[in-house]
């Protein structure tokens, strides 16, 4: 769905507040006040707080599904190269969409049967289905091993990057990187995570000759 400039501004404010306060702790009035709009406008554009959260998810996750589908169709890359592109894309998204991933982590920790939990579950299932297709193509070609636990593999990717983002102050302190600016650290940790995860995924996926 295409959103206009005003809708995108409201989505961005909602994402910020959902990350800070949680879905239940954020009211539509909070979002309206922060965005400088009236309640009627949010109701007109989105209908409800739940639908506004759905818009946040749609805005932040559509591109990754398109990316995987395009990778599957790409005949110029090896299957491992396609997975490496996917790893870099996930790392970039975690680094540049930290508020969205705070929402994901916060809502999953609540562990209740809510519309938001159902939304997250459905999102993960869709993403997993696309990634399974990517791995299965590599298995058919003989490049990838059989009997790969794809869920555990993706947990390794998401868990590693997620923990790094939440514990970046600790990482900086342990590696004497406190003097780095946020931008310098983002560039540094992106490269470190990319190399680290690609080594792990190669070990998990590739049939050694």
N, C-alpha and C positions, 0 to 999 in steps of 0.2 A: 504494500500500500504506500502511495505517495503522501507525504505530509507537507503542509505548507510551513512557512517560516515561523509563524506563531505557534503552531502545534509542536514543532521541533523544540522551540524554546520551553514550552510547558513540559514536554517529555524530559528534557535535560534537567529542569528544576525538580521534577518528580523523582528522577533517578537519584539526584543528590540527596534529597530528603529521605527517600527509602533506604539509601545506604547509611545515612546518619542515625535515623530513628527506627528503622524497620517499617514494614508495611503497616502493621497494626498501630504503630506509634505515630504514623503520619496521617493527618486528616486532609480532605480535599480543600478545606479552608486554609490549612498551612501552605499547600501548594499554590493556591490562588494568590495568597498574600505575597509569597516569595516571588511569584512570576509577575505580579502586578496586574492581574486580570480578575474578573469577577467569577463567582461560582457558576453562574449561568453559562459562561463561555466554556468552562471545562466540561460541564454537563453536555453542552451542545456538541463539542468536538469528540468527547470520549464516552459519555454516558454514565460512567461510574469509575470509582477508584480502581476496581479490578480490571476494567477495560483499559485504563491508563497504564497499569502495570503491564498488561499484555502488549501495549504499544511500545513500552520501554524494551521488552524482550524482542519484539519484532524488529525494532530499530537496530538493536545490538547484535542480533544473531542471524539475520537473513543472509549476510554476505558469506558467512562460513559455509553454509549449505551450498551456495552457488559456487564457491571456491572448490569444494570437494567434487561436485558434479563436473566442473570444468577439468579438474585433474584427472578424473576417470576417463574423460574423452581425449586427453592429451596423449598422443602417440610418440612424442619426441623425447619424453623423459622415461627413465627406468622407473619401476615401481618404488624402489627405495628413494629415488630422487623426488617422486611425488609425495611420499611420506615426509621427507625432509622439508618440502615446501609447506606442508600442513603444520609441522612442528613450529616453523618460524612464524606462521600465521597465528597459531595459538599463543605463542610467546608475546608477539606484538599486541594482540588483543588484550591479554592480561595486563601488560604494562600500560597500555594507553586507555584501558577501560576499567580502571581499578574500582570505581564506584559501583559499576554493574556487578563486578565479581564479589564485592562486599555483600551486595543484595543476595546473590546466589548462595554464598556461604551462610549468611545470617538466616535465610529462610529455610535452608536445609537442616541447620542445627536445631531449629524449632521442632522439626520432625512431627508435624501435625497434619491431619488430612484436611487440607485447605485448598481453595482454588489456586493459590499461588504454588503450593506444593505440586499440584496436578500439572500446572503449567511447566514447572521445572522438569518434572518427570517426562512429560511429552517432548520437551525440547531435547533432553538427553537421549531419549529413544530415537528421535529423528536423526540427530547427529551421529549416533552410534550406527544406525542403519546405513548411512552414507559411508562411514569409515569402514564398516564391514565389507561393503562392496569394493572399496579400494584395496583392502587386504586380500580379499578373495581373488581379485584379478591377479595379484602377485603370486598367490598360491597356484592358480591355474597355469601360470607361465613357468612355475618351478623355481622362481626367484625367492619366494618366501616359504618358510617352514609350514608344515601342517600343524593342526592342534594348537593354534595360538589363542590364548585367552585375551580376546580383544578388549573386554571390559576392564580387566586388570591392567592391560597395557595403557588404556586411556586414563585410568585412575593414576597411573604413574606420571603421565604427562600433566594432567590437570593438577594433581596433588603437589607435584614438585614445583610447578610455576606458582601456584596459589600460595604455598607456604613461603616461597621466596619473597613474594610481594608483601605478605603480612608480617614477615620477620626481617625485613630489609635493614632496619636499624641494627639488629643483632648481627647480621651478616657484615655490615659496614664496620662495626666495632671489632669483630673477630679478625677482619682482614685489613684493619687500619685504613679504612676508606672514608673516614668521617669528613674529610675536607672536600670530598667530591660534591659538586652541585647535583641537584636532582636529575638534570638532563645528562650530565656526565655519567652518573650512576646507571641511568636507564640504558645508555649505549653500552656501558661496560657489562651489565648483568644480562642484557639481551644476548650478547656474544657468548658469555659463559654458559647460559642456559641452553642456547642453541647447540653448542658443541657437546655439552654433557648429555643432553637428551638424544641427540643423533647417535652417539656411541651406544647408549642403552637400547634404543630402538633397533639399531643394526644387529645387536646381539640377540634381541628377541625375535626378529623377523627373518633374517637372511640365512639361507642355506649356504654354508661354507663349501667351497669347491674342494 
